Amino acid sequence: MYFLTALACAIIAGVLYFLFKDRKALHLDILAIIFGAATLMWLVDCIYSAISGEGFLSFDDPVDGYIALFTVLGGLFLWIILGFILNNKDKKVA
């Protein structure tokens, strides 16, 4: 479930990046990279689970929903923090 959630977020972030490429202050490229990296991480985890004899995707464990929610919230939190840093690094304090 968390792999599919990260994949959906990566696709949405990629589409938003291509639609709003001219708005550099949003840093949607960073959001797409964050969720793309999370998708790659969960893909490796799913492959490892399949190799070890478990299912590729798991929908049985209720903890998977919390992991998916934490992945989305963590990615958005990191994007917001990096956005603040990158948008304020060139401003000088008077």
C-alpha positions as CSV (number, residue, x, y, z in Angstrom):
1,M,0.0,0.0,0.0
2,Y,2.8,2.5,0.9
3,F,4.5,1.8,-2.5
4,L,1.3,2.6,-4.4
5,T,0.8,5.7,-2.3
6,A,4.3,7.0,-2.9
7,L,3.9,6.1,-6.6
8,A,0.7,8.1,-6.8
9,C,2.4,11.1,-5.1
10,A,5.3,10.9,-7.4
11,I,3.0,10.9,-10.5
12,I,1.0,13.8,-9.1
13,A,4.1,15.8,-8.2
14,G,5.6,15.1,-11.7
15,V,2.4,16.3,-13.4
16,L,2.3,19.4,-11.2
17,Y,5.9,20.1,-12.0
18,F,5.3,19.9,-15.8
19,L,2.2,22.0,-15.5
20,F,3.7,24.8,-13.4
21,K,7.4,24.7,-14.6
22,D,7.5,28.5,-14.9
23,R,6.8,29.0,-11.2
24,K,10.3,28.4,-9.8
25,A,9.4,29.6,-6.3
26,L,7.2,26.5,-5.8
27,H,10.1,24.1,-6.2
28,L,7.9,21.4,-7.5
29,D,11.0,19.7,-8.9
30,I,12.1,19.0,-5.4
31,L,8.7,17.6,-4.5
32,A,8.9,15.3,-7.5
33,I,12.4,14.1,-6.6
34,I,11.3,13.5,-2.9
35,F,8.4,11.3,-3.9
36,G,10.3,9.7,-6.7
37,A,13.0,8.7,-4.2
38,A,10.4,7.4,-1.8
39,T,8.9,5.3,-4.6
40,L,12.2,3.8,-5.4
41,M,12.8,3.0,-1.7
42,W,9.5,1.3,-1.4
43,L,10.0,-0.5,-4.7
44,V,13.2,-2.0,-3.3
45,D,11.4,-3.0,-0.2
46,C,8.6,-4.7,-2.1
47,I,11.2,-6.6,-4.3
48,Y,13.0,-7.7,-1.1
49,S,9.7,-8.9,0.4
50,A,8.9,-10.8,-2.8
51,I,12.3,-12.5,-2.8
52,S,12.0,-13.5,0.9
53,G,8.7,-15.3,0.1
54,E,6.2,-12.7,1.2
55,G,3.8,-10.9,-1.1
56,F,5.0,-8.1,-3.3
57,L,2.2,-5.8,-2.0
58,S,0.6,-6.1,1.3
59,F,-2.9,-4.8,2.2
60,D,-3.5,-6.9,5.2
61,D,-1.6,-5.1,7.9
62,P,-3.3,-1.9,9.2
63,V,0.1,-0.4,9.9
64,D,0.7,0.0,6.2
65,G,-1.9,2.8,6.1
66,Y,0.1,4.7,8.7
67,I,3.3,4.1,6.9
68,A,1.8,5.5,3.7
69,L,0.4,8.5,5.6
70,F,3.8,9.1,7.2
71,T,5.5,8.9,3.8
72,V,3.1,11.5,2.3
73,L,3.3,13.8,5.4
74,G,7.1,13.4,5.7
75,G,7.6,14.3,2.0
76,L,5.4,17.3,2.2
77,F,7.1,18.5,5.4
78,L,10.5,18.2,3.8
79,W,9.3,20.0,0.7
80,I,7.9,22.9,2.8
81,I,11.1,23.2,4.9
82,L,13.3,23.1,1.8
83,G,11.0,25.6,0.1
84,F,11.4,28.1,3.0
85,I,15.2,27.7,3.0
86,L,15.6,28.0,-0.8
87,N,13.2,31.0,-1.1
88,N,14.8,32.9,1.8
89,K,18.5,32.2,1.2
90,D,19.0,35.2,-1.1
91,K,17.1,37.7,1.0
92,K,19.3,39.9,3.1
93,V,18.4,41.0,6.6
94,A,18.4,44.9,6.9
